[in-house]
Amino acid sequence: MAGKYDHAARLIHDAIEKGYFPSACLEIGNKAGRIFRHWEGNRSVYPVVEPAEEDTLFDMASVTKILSPTMLALRFIEEGLLCLSDRVGDYFDVPEDKKEITIFNLLTHTSGIRPYVSIVDKAPSPEKVVETILSLELAFPVGGEVGYSCLGFIVLGKILELVGGDTLDRLSQKYVFEPLEMKNTTFRPKGDNIAATDYNTQKGTCSVGIVNDHNSRFLGGVAGNAGVFSNLDDLSNFAMMLANMGRYKGRQYLSSRMFAKAIKNWTPDFDQARGLGFLLTDTRVNPPGELFSTGSYGHTGYTGTSVFVDKDTGLYVIILTNRVHSETIDDRILRFRRVLHNSILAAS
């Protein structure tokens, strides 16, 4: 069974040799679980070389969006605590042009909130983050287009904290990580077996266990846009739940109705195909793979992480890399991810 995915392992080996990323962990599976797993390279190259291990934790970057706030929003909708039509103005005192932004807009990236702006030097304190974000001029009218927005998910995370009556990390533990038996997944991880991110030889610094995203870091490492760390074992459970359309080990984690809504393409007229929190593979700009079935779903992360599920077959692919642990960071991960996914799908 494993032989047909040897080419995927070779692609990872070649990418490490070419300097795309220092290390990578890969899992291929389906509705029943793991089929193939491969890990290679170094989780740290500075200040000391340390090899990646099968259970190394990686900074999931924007994959956090589906691991934490998306799942919380879907669960809260099912429990009657939240509606897609709820407005940001229902939770915060906001400027007039932003009062009609809804939970739906935040989840589908149609809110018009700026894609990514550093709030580190704009917000007077972490407590003022929502006020600061909502004071910024909209990038486009609400609902007018898709504009991927990390800032929008920070706002969503703060709304979820109000709705759930607790911090995002504790809510995620209660509603996502514990039910899916994701025992090592967490914000602000402890320990040594964590892939390094920031790499600065001049300053002699390297971040391990500290989220790479500076906005999330400003917020203490717990935010709706980034901050979760995870590994293959835990993500395997999460991906199996996604492959089984919301079911995990024979029980319904998300209802079939809710899951169907989550992976529907709500933005068919735009270049980015967006579900509720999910990136869909019929995206025309930088698709994660051309051989995925239409409507396949998942998410990517800036650090070089991704989780995707083929809609028709339930085949899933987890890719974990620490591409930002390098003196130079480029976008070769975008094409590599596409090439790797296509190779795996063609062999399946």
Secondary structure, 3 states (H helix, E strand, C coil): CHHHHHHHHHHHHHHHHCCCCCEEEEEEEECCEEEEEEEEEEEECCCCCEECCCCCEEECHHHHHHHCHHHHHHHHHHCCCCCCCCEHHHCCCCCHHHCCCEHHHHHHCCCCCCCCCCCCCCCCCHHHHHHHHHHCCCCCCCCCCCCCCHHHHHHHHHHHHHHHCCCHHHHHHHHHHCCCCCCCCEECCCCCCECCCCEECCCCEECCCCCCCHHHHHCCCCCCCCCEEECHHHHHHHHHHHHCCCEECCEECCCHHHHHHHCCCCCCCCCCCECCCCEECCCCCCCCCCCCCCCCEEEEECCCEEEEECCCCCCEEEEEECCCCCCCCCCHHHHHHHHHHHHHHHHC
